């Protein structure tokens, strides 16, 4: 992959990273400053369910932040776009769909088949 394309992906990854960090910050601020008192247990339960759902989303985003940072490191090291399994090139269309991808389409399919057979 040429430097121009790598820089395009670097910019995209940085933008996504900034968005995720900003969203996490807004969530944290909203939860720490929220002082809702609900005399109705049903309203309180609904609030707790919403909070739990939001925290699960933020946990998934936290994991994505780690993957984005790893992808940025791969760009710096010159290994971005190279499949960790077979050493082949990861297609640009796959990277456009999932810029944090570490496996080419064929190796990812093989991994998913193995996981399905293993029952995980």
Secondary structure as the mmCIF struct_conf table of DSSP 4:
data_model
#
loop_
_struct_conf.conf_type_id
_struct_conf.id
_struct_conf.beg_label_comp_id
_struct_conf.beg_label_asym_id
_struct_conf.beg_label_seq_id
_struct_conf.end_label_comp_id
_struct_conf.end_label_asym_id
_struct_conf.end_label_seq_id
HELX_RH_AL_P HELX_RH_AL_P1 UNK A 3 UNK A 33
BEND BEND1 UNK A 39 UNK A 40
HELX_RH_AL_P HELX_RH_AL_P2 UNK A 41 UNK A 77
TURN_TY1_P TURN_TY1_P1 UNK A 78 UNK A 78
TURN_TY1_P TURN_TY1_P2 UNK A 80 UNK A 81
STRN STRN1 UNK A 82 UNK A 82
TURN_TY1_P TURN_TY1_P3 UNK A 84 UNK A 86
STRN STRN2 UNK A 89 UNK A 89
HELX_LH_PP_P HELX_LH_PP_P1 UNK A 90 UNK A 91
HELX_RH_AL_P HELX_RH_AL_P3 UNK A 92 UNK A 97
TURN_TY1_P TURN_TY1_P4 UNK A 99 UNK A 100
BEND BEND2 UNK A 103 UNK A 103
HELX_RH_AL_P HELX_RH_AL_P4 UNK A 105 UNK A 118
TURN_TY1_P TURN_TY1_P5 UNK A 119 UNK A 119
#
